[in-house]
């Protein structure tokens, strides 16, 4: 028998590595299993971090190509060095994954390199060696969901992984799926010169997003040049030397049409990654969607085995996984780890960004909750005007009787940063009046949040 531990975490993505670090901080002997050559999981290696690097680079290119002149800045003949842009992305990823490795060493977390498999409660096998542990935490994340008739090769038909590694700008990129990943990566390649068409099965973008925000978001992206085919489904894909031909038909059924693309990005969602973990043999129960079933303390039906992140129910978000990782580590240490799922923000890192937290108008109506709405447009915000980024608005939903903030939605510049104030408001049970009474610096984008809070009571000052 090999070395034993208090905790073995399987998976070193944001949920797993944060869980391992927190458990080590709390005095436990911890190991983390990771089969990649680098730590950080999908997020740091082929997801969140590299996509944000390319988003930033492509935003800079877009600004130089189309908006610098408005500021009196001439750049001459603009050129695109995609190889250098991709190299920079690699440098950003490298710095992040090395940072996680440093944190493991600092906190004395043992990295067990290889694929992990649970052979029995309290036993994990890695590369032929079996390790004993008091607690096992499954944090293996998720993988791209497949689509029948669309065979991924990561060259012509790609997932997000391949879309981050393209060596040239495609003439026509077709994105299957109008969710976060497809819209972000579609934005990258549209800015760099590709024609982009998004095919979505539903009649709207980003399911779960507040409906009013979603409609305005579609208008903004359309204005930027992205084309949308909603209420449509892809039934097949044929690859050839000159690209890919997709068979597309109305979602409700009907006559199919053909759409030709140089590259197709399949981005219809993600599914929990549980293959090869030995969950069947260990007796760990899964739900109807293949997710690990857990109770309110992240425990599975098998004593000593826990799960967090994308492999359990809830939004597949890195920061949600991190919060769960901290919570389960604290629970194992005898503390009261807890995650408030009503205060988990979601962000789409297009430009403008979209950020949300809490309830939408649709969920409030469905629940029969009486509410008030306050909105404020960025066209009336001085800082947004100075930046030249006036698309979008802030929307706050508050309880009609108590004025407590129930949800908040922002379409606009730096929405992902601005939402934090409203996440905190929900976390501490603040009212719209509380947010409105806070002094916000002038001129700042945050003033739009204050004004939206004032608007809940019908007393916005600048519109």
C-alpha positions in Angstrom: 0.0 0.0 0.0 1.3 3.5 -0.9 1.1 6.7 1.2 -2.1 7.6 3.0 -3.9 11.0 3.2 -6.7 12.7 5.1 -8.1 13.9 1.8 -7.6 13.0 -1.8 -9.2 15.3 -4.4 -9.6 13.9 -7.9 -9.2 16.7 -10.4 -7.1 19.9 -10.2 -9.5 22.4 -11.8 -10.6 25.5 -9.9 -12.9 23.5 -7.6 -10.3 20.7 -7.0 -7.2 22.8 -6.5 -8.9 25.3 -4.3 -10.4 22.5 -2.2 -7.0 20.9 -1.8 -5.4 24.2 -0.8 -8.1 25.0 1.7 -8.1 21.5 3.2 -4.3 21.8 3.6 -4.7 25.2 5.3 -7.0 23.6 7.8 -4.3 21.1 8.8 -5.2 18.1 6.7 -2.7 15.9 4.8 -3.9 16.4 1.2 -3.2 14.9 -2.3 -4.7 16.1 -5.5 -4.9 13.7 -8.6 -4.5 15.3 -12.0 -3.8 13.5 -15.3 -2.9 16.6 -17.3 0.8 17.7 -17.5 -0.2 20.9 -15.9 -2.6 21.9 -13.0 -5.7 24.1 -13.4 -8.0 21.8 -15.3 -10.1 22.8 -18.3 -10.5 26.4 -17.0 -6.9 27.4 -16.8 -5.6 25.2 -19.6 -8.2 25.2 -22.4 -11.2 27.2 -21.1 -11.7 30.4 -19.1 -8.1 31.7 -19.1 -7.0 31.2 -22.7 -10.4 32.4 -24.0 -10.1 35.6 -22.0 -6.6 36.1 -23.3 -7.9 35.9 -26.9 -11.0 38.0 -26.0 -8.7 40.7 -24.7 -6.4 40.6 -27.7 -9.2 40.6 -30.2 -10.9 43.5 -28.4 -7.6 45.5 -28.7 -7.5 44.7 -32.4 -11.1 45.8 -32.8 -10.4 49.0 -31.0 -7.4 49.7 -33.2 -9.2 48.9 -36.4 -12.5 50.7 -35.7 -12.4 53.0 -32.7 -8.9 54.5 -32.2 -9.6 57.1 -34.9 -12.5 58.5 -32.8 -10.0 59.4 -30.1 -7.6 61.1 -32.6 -5.3 58.1 -32.7 -4.0 57.0 -36.1 -2.3 53.6 -36.4 -1.5 53.4 -40.1 -1.7 50.1 -41.8 -3.1 47.6 -39.2 -1.7 44.1 -39.3 -2.7 40.9 -37.5 0.0 38.5 -36.2 -2.2 35.6 -35.1 0.8 33.5 -34.2 2.0 36.1 -31.7 -1.5 36.5 -30.4 -1.7 32.7 -29.8 1.7 32.7 -28.3 0.7 35.4 -25.8 -2.3 33.3 -24.9 0.1 30.4 -24.1 2.2 32.7 -21.9 -0.9 33.8 -19.9 -1.9 30.2 -19.5 1.6 29.1 -18.5 1.8 31.8 -15.8 -1.5 30.7 -14.3 -0.8 27.0 -14.2 2.6 27.5 -12.7 1.0 29.7 -10.1 -1.2 26.8 -9.0 1.8 24.5 -8.8 3.5 27.0 -6.6 0.5 27.1 -4.3 0.5 23.3 -4.0 4.1 23.4 -2.9 3.5 26.3 -0.5 0.6 24.5 1.1 2.3 21.0 1.0 -0.4 19.5 -1.3 0.9 16.3 -3.0 0.2 16.2 -6.7 -0.5 12.6 -7.7 0.2 12.6 -11.5 -2.1 10.4 -13.6 -5.7 9.4 -13.9 -7.5 8.6 -10.6 -9.9 5.7 -10.0 -11.8 4.9 -6.9 -11.3 1.2 -6.2 -13.3 1.2 -2.9 -14.4 3.7 -0.3 -11.2 5.2 1.0 -9.0 3.9 -1.8 -7.8 5.7 -4.9 -5.6 4.1 -7.6 -3.3 6.4 -9.7 -1.0 4.9 -12.3 -1.0 1.4 -10.7 -0.4 2.7 -7.1 -3.2 2.6 -4.5 -3.5 5.4 -1.9 -5.6 5.3 1.2 -7.6 8.3 2.4 -10.3 9.2 4.9 -12.1 11.3 2.4 -12.4 11.3 -1.4 -13.6 14.5 -3.2 -14.6 14.1 -6.9 -13.8 17.3 -8.8 -13.3 16.1 -12.3 -15.3 18.9 -14.0 -17.0 18.6 -17.4 -16.4 18.0 -21.1 -18.0 19.4 -24.3 -21.4 17.8 -25.1 -21.5 15.9 -28.4 -24.1 16.3 -31.1 -25.3 13.3 -33.2 -24.2 13.7 -36.8 -21.5 16.3 -36.1 -18.2 14.6 -35.6 -15.5 16.6 -33.9 -12.0 16.5 -35.3 -10.7 19.7 -33.7 -9.6 21.0 -37.1 -12.7 21.6 -39.3 -15.3 20.8 -36.6 -14.0 22.0 -33.3 -15.0 22.3 -29.6 -13.9 25.2 -27.6 -10.5 23.5 -27.3 -9.9 23.6 -31.1 -11.5 27.0 -31.5 -8.8 28.4 -29.2 -6.0 26.9 -31.4 -6.9 28.0 -34.9 -3.9 28.9 -36.9 -5.7 31.2 -39.3 -8.9 33.3 -39.2 -11.7 31.2 -40.8 -13.6 32.9 -43.7 -16.9 31.7 -42.2 -17.2 30.3 -38.7 -20.5 28.6 -37.9 -21.2 28.2 -34.2 -23.7 25.6 -33.1 -25.2 26.8 -29.9 -26.1 30.3 -28.7 -24.7 29.9 -25.2 -21.8 31.6 -23.4 -18.9 29.6 -24.9 -20.2 30.0 -28.5 -20.9 33.7 -28.2 -17.5 34.4 -26.6 -15.4 32.5 -29.1 -17.7 33.7 -32.0 -16.9 37.2 -30.9 -13.1 36.6 -30.9 -13.1 35.4 -34.5 -15.6 37.9 -35.7 -13.4 40.7 -34.5 -10.4 39.2 -36.2 -12.2 39.1 -39.6 -14.4 36.0 -39.8 -18.0 36.0 -40.9 -19.8 34.4 -37.9 -23.2 32.6 -37.9 -24.7 31.3 -34.7 -27.3 28.5 -35.0 -29.5 28.1 -31.9 -32.2 25.5 -31.3 -34.2 27.8 -29.0 -35.9 31.1 -29.9 -33.3 33.2 -27.8 -29.7 33.3 -26.7 -28.3 32.1 -23.4 -31.1 30.2 -21.8 -31.6 31.3 -18.2 -30.6 34.8 -18.9 -33.2 37.5 -18.1 -35.4 37.7 -21.2 -35.2 41.5 -21.7 -31.4 41.4 -21.4 -31.2 38.5 -23.8 -33.1 40.4 -26.5 -31.0 43.5 -26.2 -27.9 41.3 -26.1 -28.9 39.8 -29.5 -29.4 43.2 -31.0 -26.0 44.4 -29.8 -24.2 41.3 -31.2 -26.2 41.6 -34.5 -25.1 45.2 -34.8 -21.5 44.0 -34.4 -22.0 41.7 -37.4 -22.8 38.3 -35.9 -25.7 36.6 -37.7 -28.2 34.4 -35.9 -30.4 31.5 -37.0 -32.7 30.9 -34.0 -35.2 28.1 -33.7 -33.0 26.0 -35.9 -31.2 22.6 -35.5 -28.2 21.0 -37.1 -29.0 17.5 -38.2 -25.7 16.6 -39.9 -22.3 17.7 -41.0 -20.3 16.7 -44.1 -16.6 17.5 -44.2 -14.8 18.2 -47.4 -11.5 19.8 -48.7 -13.2 23.2 -48.9 -14.9 23.1 -45.5 -18.0 21.7 -43.8 -21.5 21.6 -45.1 -24.2 21.6 -42.4 -27.7 20.4 -42.8 -30.0 22.8 -40.9 -33.7 22.6 -40.4 -36.3 24.4 -38.3 -36.4 23.2 -34.7 -40.1 22.4 -35.1 -39.4 20.3 -38.2 -39.5 21.1 -41.8 -37.3 21.4 -44.9 -33.6 21.4 -44.3 -31.1 23.9 -45.8 -27.4 23.7 -46.3 -25.0 26.1 -44.7 -21.3 26.0 -45.7 -18.5 26.9 -43.3 -14.8 26.9 -43.2 -14.8 25.9 -39.5 -17.7 24.7 -37.3 -17.7 25.3 -33.5 -19.8 22.8 -31.6 -20.8 24.6 -28.4 -24.2 23.2 -27.3 -23.2 22.8 -23.6 -21.1 20.6 -21.4 -21.6 17.3 -19.6 -20.1 16.0 -16.3 -16.9 14.1 -16.7 -17.2 10.9 -14.7 -15.8 8.3 -17.1 -13.1 5.9 -15.7 -13.6 7.0 -12.1 -14.9 3.7 -10.9 -18.2 5.2 -9.6 -20.2 2.2 -10.5 -18.0 -0.2 -8.7 -17.8 2.1 -5.7 -21.6 2.4 -5.7 -21.8 6.2 -6.1 -25.2 7.2 -7.4 -25.7 9.4 -10.4 -28.8 11.4 -11.4 -30.7 11.2 -14.7 -28.3 13.7 -16.3 -25.2 11.7 -15.3 -24.3 14.1 -12.5 -23.1 12.8 -9.1 -25.9 13.0 -6.5 -24.9 14.8 -3.3 -26.7 16.1 -0.2 -26.6 19.6 1.2 -23.0 18.9 2.5 -21.7 17.6 -0.8 -21.7 14.0 0.4 -22.6 11.2 -2.0 -24.6 8.1 -0.9 -21.2 6.4 -0.1 -19.7 7.5 3.2 -16.4 9.3 2.8 -17.0 10.2 -0.9 -17.9 13.8 -1.8 -18.3 15.7 -5.0 -18.2 19.4 -6.1 -18.2 21.5 -9.2 -19.4 20.6 -12.7 -20.0 16.9 -11.8 -22.9 17.9 -9.5 -26.1 19.9 -10.1 -26.0 23.6 -10.5 -24.4 26.1 -12.9 -21.1 24.9 -14.5 -19.0 27.9 -13.4 -15.5 27.9 -12.1 -16.3 30.2 -9.2 -19.2 28.1 -8.1 -16.9 25.1 -8.0 -14.3 27.1 -6.0 -16.9 28.1 -3.4 -18.0 24.4 -3.1 -14.4 23.3 -2.8 -13.8 25.7 0.1 -17.1 24.7 1.7 -16.5 20.9 1.6 -13.0 21.4 3.0 -14.3 23.4 5.9 -17.1 20.8 6.5 -14.5 18.1 6.7 -12.6 20.2 9.3 -15.7 20.4 11.5 -16.6 24.0 10.4 -19.8 25.2 8.8 -19.0 25.5 5.1 -21.8 26.9 3.1 -22.6 28.1 -0.5 -25.4 30.7 -1.1 -26.5 29.6 -4.6 -28.8 32.7 -4.8 -25.6 34.8 -4.9 -23.6 33.1 -7.7 -22.9 35.6 -10.5 -22.7 34.5 -14.1 -20.8 36.5 -16.8 -20.6 36.4 -20.6 -17.2 38.0 -21.6 -18.2 39.4 -24.9 -18.0 43.2 -25.4 -20.2 44.6 -24.0 -20.2 42.0 -21.2 -23.4 40.5 -19.7 -23.5 39.7 -16.0 -26.3 38.5 -13.8 -27.1 37.3 -10.3 -30.2 36.0 -8.6 -33.7 35.9 -10.0 -34.9 37.0 -13.5 -38.2 38.5 -14.3 -39.3 35.1 -15.7 -38.4 33.2 -12.5 -40.1 35.7 -10.3 -43.3 35.6 -12.4 -43.3 31.8 -12.4 -43.0 31.9 -8.6 -45.7 34.5 -8.2 -43.4 36.9 -6.5 -44.5 40.6 -6.6 -41.5 42.7 -7.6 -40.3 46.1 -8.7 -37.9 46.9 -11.5 -35.3 49.7 -11.8 -33.3 50.3 -15.0 -30.7 52.7 -16.0 -29.0 52.9 -19.5 -25.3 53.4 -20.1 -26.1 56.1 -22.6 -26.9 58.3 -19.6 -23.6 57.5 -17.7 -20.8 60.0 -18.1 -18.0 57.6 -17.8 -19.5 55.2 -20.4 -19.8 58.2 -22.8 -16.2 59.1 -22.2 -15.2 55.5 -22.9 -17.4 55.3 -26.0 -19.2 52.2 -24.7 -22.8 53.1 -24.2 -24.6 50.0 -25.2 -26.7 48.3 -22.6 -28.2 49.0 -19.2 -28.4 48.0 -15.5 -31.5 46.2 -14.3 -32.4 45.6 -10.6 -35.3 43.5 -9.4 -36.5 44.1 -5.9 -39.3 42.6 -3.7 -42.4 44.8 -4.0 -43.1 44.7 -0.3 -39.6 44.6 1.4 -37.5 46.2 -1.3 -34.9 43.5 -0.9 -32.8 42.9 -4.0 -33.8 39.6 -5.6 -31.9 39.8 -8.8 -29.7 42.0 -10.9 -28.7 42.0 -14.6 -26.2 44.1 -16.5 -25.5 44.4 -20.2 -22.6 46.9 -20.6 -18.9 47.7 -20.2 -17.2 45.8 -17.4 -20.5 44.2 -16.4 -18.6 41.3 -14.8 -16.9 43.7 -12.4 -20.0 45.9 -11.8 -22.1 42.9 -10.8 -20.0 42.2 -7.6 -21.7 45.1 -5.8 -25.1 43.6 -6.4 -23.9 40.0 -5.5 -22.8 41.5 -2.2 -26.2 43.2 -1.8 -28.0 39.9 -2.3 -25.6 38.1 0.0 -26.2 40.5 2.9 -30.0 40.9 2.2 -29.7 44.5 1.2 -32.6 46.5 -0.2 -32.5 48.6 -3.4 -32.7 51.6 -1.1 -29.5 50.5 0.6 -27.6 50.3 -2.7 -29.1 53.7 -3.8 -27.9 55.4 -0.5 -24.3 54.3 -1.0 -22.0 57.1 -2.4 -20.6 56.1 -5.7 -17.5 57.8 -7.2 -18.1 60.2 -10.1 -17.5 59.7 -12.9 -17.7 55.9 -12.8 -19.6 53.1 -14.5 -20.8 52.1 -11.0 -23.0 55.1 -10.9 -25.3 53.2 -13.3 -25.8 50.7 -10.6 -26.8 53.4 -8.1 -29.1 55.0 -10.6 -30.8 51.6 -11.3 -31.3 51.2 -7.6 -32.8 54.7 -7.4 -35.1 53.8 -10.4 -36.6 50.9 -8.4 -38.3 53.6 -6.4 -38.9 55.8 -9.4 -36.4 58.4 -8.5 -33.4 58.0 -10.8 -31.6 61.4 -11.1 -30.0 61.3 -14.6 -32.8 60.1 -16.8 
